[in-house]
């Protein structure tokens, strides 16, 4: 069975399924919007507009149920904690000139990023961005009204 979801206003650059909630995924688009979807509903559950830059890539943290990592077209890494009181205020914004990111699945505190100046660098995330909080899946489920 195929599902068609509420569309973005521009091309979608990146998708990532939650490793914790099997039916939830996030999309990142040229329209500057991150959208979180439930595979059983065609409308987005929540969305976040990032202006003026759009999102190039988004990844769900392999260790934190409510953590998203994204790179924007103005080459910044933005880390969003969806369990916080302001889920779309970045808890970390850094690394001007980043192009992409890769999360080490065995050591999720390690983030590899290529840069405009042809370098590759490894960023180490703080412990609080790697270790899940109490009832983080429950908090995420409540935010998404699951």
C-alpha positions as CSV (number, residue, x, y, z in Angstrom):
1,X,0.0,0.0,0.0
2,X,1.3,3.4,-0.9
3,X,0.8,6.6,1.2
4,X,1.1,10.1,-0.2
5,X,1.9,12.8,2.4
6,X,1.2,16.5,2.7
7,X,3.7,18.1,0.3
8,X,6.3,20.7,0.8
9,X,6.6,23.8,-1.2
10,X,10.0,22.9,-2.6
11,X,12.1,19.8,-3.2
12,X,12.6,17.4,-0.3
13,X,16.4,17.0,0.4
14,X,16.4,14.5,3.3
15,X,14.3,12.0,5.2
16,X,15.0,10.1,8.4
17,X,12.9,7.6,10.3
18,X,12.8,7.6,14.1
19,X,14.8,4.6,15.4
20,X,12.5,4.6,18.4
21,X,9.0,5.2,17.1
22,X,8.6,2.9,14.1
23,X,5.9,5.0,12.4
24,X,7.5,8.5,12.7
25,X,9.7,10.2,10.2
26,X,11.0,13.7,9.5
27,X,11.5,15.5,6.2
28,X,13.8,18.4,5.3
29,X,13.0,20.6,2.4
30,X,14.2,23.5,0.2
31,X,11.1,25.4,1.5
32,X,12.9,25.7,4.8
33,X,10.5,23.4,6.7
34,X,11.1,20.3,8.8
35,X,8.0,18.2,9.0
36,X,7.3,15.3,11.3
37,X,4.9,12.7,10.0
38,X,3.2,9.6,11.2
39,X,3.1,7.0,8.4
40,X,-0.6,6.4,9.1
41,X,-1.6,10.0,8.5
42,X,-1.1,12.1,5.4
43,X,-0.8,15.5,7.2
44,X,2.3,16.5,9.1
45,X,2.1,16.2,12.9
46,X,4.3,19.2,13.5
47,X,6.5,21.4,11.4
48,X,9.2,24.0,11.9
49,X,10.1,26.8,9.5
50,X,13.8,27.9,9.4
51,X,14.2,31.3,7.8
52,X,16.0,32.4,5.8
53,X,18.0,29.2,5.1
54,X,16.5,25.9,4.1
55,X,17.4,22.4,5.4
56,X,19.9,20.3,3.4
57,X,20.0,17.2,5.6
58,X,18.3,15.9,8.7
59,X,19.0,12.8,10.8
60,X,17.3,11.4,13.8
61,X,19.7,10.7,16.7
62,X,20.4,6.9,17.1
63,X,20.6,7.3,20.9
64,X,18.1,10.1,21.8
65,X,14.4,9.6,20.9
66,X,13.7,13.3,20.7
67,X,16.9,14.6,19.1
68,X,17.1,15.8,15.5
69,X,20.3,17.0,13.8
70,X,20.1,19.1,10.7
71,X,22.4,21.1,8.4
72,X,21.0,24.3,6.8
73,X,21.8,25.8,3.4
74,X,23.8,28.6,5.2
75,X,26.0,25.6,6.4
76,X,25.2,25.5,10.1
77,X,24.6,22.4,12.1
78,X,21.4,22.7,14.2
79,X,20.5,20.3,17.0
80,X,16.9,20.2,18.1
81,X,15.7,18.7,21.3
82,X,12.0,17.9,20.8
83,X,11.5,17.1,24.4
84,X,12.5,20.6,25.5
85,X,10.0,23.4,26.3
86,X,11.0,25.1,23.0
87,X,11.4,22.1,20.7
88,X,12.5,24.1,17.6
89,X,14.9,26.4,19.3
90,X,18.3,24.8,18.6
91,X,20.1,23.5,21.7
92,X,23.2,23.8,19.6
93,X,24.0,25.8,16.4
94,X,27.5,25.7,15.2
95,X,30.0,24.8,12.5
96,X,29.7,27.5,9.9
97,X,30.5,26.0,6.4
98,X,29.2,22.5,7.2
99,X,27.8,20.6,4.2
100,X,26.5,17.4,5.6
101,X,26.7,15.2,8.7
102,X,27.1,11.5,9.6
103,X,26.4,10.1,13.0
104,X,28.5,7.2,14.3
105,X,25.8,4.6,15.2
106,X,28.1,2.9,17.8
107,X,29.3,6.1,19.3
108,X,26.5,8.6,18.7
109,X,28.4,11.4,20.4
110,X,30.7,11.5,17.3
111,X,29.4,13.6,14.3
112,X,31.5,13.7,11.1
113,X,31.0,16.7,8.9
114,X,32.5,17.8,5.6
115,X,33.1,21.5,5.1
116,X,33.2,24.0,2.2
117,X,37.0,24.3,2.5
118,X,37.4,20.6,1.7
119,X,38.1,19.6,5.4
120,X,36.3,16.8,7.2
121,X,36.0,17.2,11.0
122,X,34.6,15.2,13.9
123,X,32.4,17.0,16.5
124,X,31.9,15.4,19.9
125,X,28.5,16.1,21.3
126,X,28.0,16.8,25.0
127,X,26.8,13.9,27.2
128,X,23.4,15.6,27.6
129,X,22.8,15.4,23.8
130,X,23.6,11.7,23.7
131,X,22.0,10.2,26.8
132,X,18.2,10.0,26.7
133,X,16.3,11.8,29.4
134,X,13.6,10.2,31.6
135,X,10.5,9.2,29.6
136,X,11.8,10.8,26.4
137,X,9.8,8.6,24.2
138,X,6.7,9.5,26.2
139,X,7.5,13.2,25.9
140,X,7.9,12.8,22.1
141,X,4.7,10.9,21.8
142,X,2.8,13.6,23.7
143,X,4.3,16.4,21.5
144,X,3.2,14.5,18.4
145,X,-0.1,13.7,20.0
146,X,0.2,10.0,19.4
